[in-house]
Amino acid sequence: MDLCHVPAAREKGWYLALMAPNAKGPNYAWLDPSRLYCHPQGLQECVADLLQPFQGDAIDLVAGIDAMGFILGAAAAATLRKGFLAIRKAGHLCVQTVAQPYTDYSGREKVMEVRTDAISPGLRILLVDQWVETGGTMRAAIGLVERLGGVVAGVAAICIENSEGGKWIQERYKCSHCVPPRLQPRFDQHQ
């Protein structure tokens, strides 16, 4: 992998080819985007593509979901010149929090939490995660934001799969992802 090479002809989502397939088995996600994050132009164009639908929208804060959503969320916050809020798995914050149980993409029961003093009523928050597969993790983050009176300004991820949970999110919130429509079926089928 050449982390400096940028293809001469680039269509939207060209950087998706930088992702590596799962080599560890069924308890892991089917693709690993971390190589994409190592590629400077790939990361910049991925963030630009994620933010493009929100140009001109009121966004007060960007929230990234533990843990890989921290990378894209922090990059998006820096690009927008907004603050960044980490939505964490339970047990990592030493301040007052509100918690939300959820089931992740692998079927494991977990709890997510956010500090209670970071979200005030009416605050418009862009939620960012690496991937939305079943939608459980993102729905928990949405629940936390809304329970504290925040407004979900949008949802952004490299891929939002056309799962039941992914469709639920896309029907209710403004969403952005990087997968071109012609490739979406391959991502939905994990090919």
C-alpha positions in Angstrom: 0.0 0.0 0.0 1.4 3.4 -1.0 0.1 5.9 1.5 1.2 8.8 -0.8 -0.3 7.6 -4.1 -3.4 9.4 -5.2 -5.1 8.1 -8.4 -5.1 10.5 -11.3 -8.7 9.9 -12.1 -10.8 9.9 -8.9 -14.5 9.3 -8.6 -16.4 9.9 -5.4 -15.5 7.2 -2.9 -12.2 6.2 -4.6 -10.6 6.0 -1.1 -13.0 3.1 -0.1 -10.5 0.8 -2.0 -8.0 1.6 0.8 -10.0 -0.4 3.3 -8.8 -3.9 4.3 -11.0 -6.9 4.6 -11.5 -8.8 7.8 -8.8 -11.4 8.4 -9.7 -12.3 12.0 -13.2 -14.0 11.8 -16.9 -13.4 12.5 -16.5 -11.5 15.8 -15.0 -8.6 13.9 -16.3 -6.0 11.4 -16.1 -7.2 7.8 -13.9 -4.2 6.7 -11.3 -2.1 8.4 -11.1 1.5 7.4 -8.0 2.3 9.4 -5.8 2.2 6.3 -8.0 4.9 4.8 -7.2 7.1 7.8 -3.5 6.7 7.1 -3.8 8.1 3.6 -3.8 11.9 3.9 -5.7 12.7 0.7 -8.1 9.8 1.2 -9.0 10.9 4.7 -9.5 14.6 3.6 -11.7 13.6 0.7 -13.7 11.2 2.9 -14.4 13.9 5.4 -15.2 16.4 2.7 -17.7 13.9 1.2 -19.3 13.3 4.6 -19.8 17.0 5.3 -20.9 18.1 1.8 -24.6 17.5 2.4 -24.5 19.6 5.5 -23.0 22.7 3.9 -25.0 25.7 5.2 -26.7 23.7 7.9 -26.7 24.9 11.5 -24.3 22.6 13.4 -23.1 23.5 16.9 -21.1 20.5 17.9 -19.8 17.2 16.4 -20.1 14.0 18.4 -18.1 10.9 17.6 -19.1 7.5 18.7 -16.6 5.3 20.7 -14.1 4.5 19.4 -13.5 4.7 15.6 -16.1 7.4 15.3 -13.7 9.6 17.2 -11.3 9.7 14.2 -13.9 10.9 11.6 -15.8 13.0 14.2 -12.7 14.9 15.3 -11.6 15.4 11.7 -15.1 16.7 10.9 -15.2 19.0 13.9 -11.8 20.5 12.9 -13.0 21.0 9.4 -16.2 22.7 10.6 -14.3 24.6 13.3 -16.7 23.2 15.9 -16.2 21.5 19.2 -16.0 17.7 19.5 -17.9 15.5 22.0 -17.0 11.9 22.6 -19.9 9.5 23.2 -18.3 6.7 25.1 -18.8 3.1 26.0 -19.9 2.9 29.7 -17.3 3.1 32.4 -14.8 5.5 30.7 -16.1 8.9 31.9 -15.3 10.2 35.4 -18.1 12.9 35.3 -21.9 12.8 35.6 -23.3 10.9 32.7 -26.5 9.6 31.2 -26.5 6.0 29.9 -28.2 4.1 27.1 -28.2 0.3 26.6 -27.9 -1.0 23.1 -27.0 -4.1 21.0 -24.1 -3.7 18.7 -23.5 -5.1 15.2 -22.2 -8.4 16.6 -25.3 -8.9 18.8 -23.5 -8.0 22.1 -25.4 -6.0 24.7 -23.5 -2.9 25.7 -24.1 0.5 27.3 -23.1 3.9 25.9 -22.9 7.1 27.9 -22.3 10.8 27.5 -21.5 13.6 29.9 -24.6 15.5 31.0 -23.1 19.0 30.9 -22.1 19.0 27.2 -25.5 19.0 25.6 -28.0 21.8 26.3 -31.6 22.0 24.9 -31.6 22.9 21.3 -27.9 22.3 20.6 -27.6 21.0 17.1 -25.3 18.0 16.9 -23.8 16.1 14.0 -23.3 12.5 15.0 -20.4 10.7 13.3 -19.4 7.0 13.4 -17.2 4.9 11.2 -20.0 2.6 10.1 -23.7 2.0 10.6 -24.4 -1.7 10.1 -27.4 -2.7 12.2 -28.0 0.8 13.5 -28.0 -0.1 17.2 -25.0 1.9 18.2 -26.2 5.0 16.3 -29.7 4.8 17.6 -28.3 4.7 21.2 -26.3 7.8 20.4 -29.4 9.5 19.0 -31.3 8.5 22.1 -28.6 10.1 24.4 -28.6 13.4 22.4 -32.4 13.7 22.4 -32.8 12.7 26.0 -30.6 15.7 27.0 -32.6 18.0 24.7 -30.2 18.2 21.9 -31.2 18.1 18.2 -29.7 15.6 15.8 -28.6 17.9 13.0 -27.4 14.8 11.0 -25.8 11.4 10.9 -22.5 10.8 9.0 -20.6 7.5 8.5 -18.4 6.0 5.9 -21.2 3.5 5.2 -24.8 3.4 6.3 -26.0 -0.1 5.4 -29.6 -0.7 4.1 -30.4 -2.8 7.2 -33.6 -2.3 9.1 -31.7 0.0 11.6 -29.9 1.8 8.8 -33.2 2.5 7.0 -34.8 3.6 10.3 -32.1 6.2 10.7 -32.2 7.4 7.1 -35.9 7.8 7.2 -35.8 10.1 10.3 -32.5 12.1 10.0 -30.5 13.8 7.4 -27.7 11.4 6.6 -24.4 11.3 4.7 -22.2 8.4 3.8 -19.4 7.8 1.2 -20.6 4.7 -0.6 -21.7 5.4 -4.2 -25.2 4.0 -5.0 -23.7 1.4 -7.5 -21.6 -0.1 -4.7 -24.2 0.0 -1.9 -25.5 -3.6 -2.6 -21.9 -4.9 -2.3 -21.5 -3.2 1.1 -24.9 -4.3 2.3 -24.0 -7.9 1.4 -20.5 -7.5 2.9 -18.7 -8.4 -0.3 
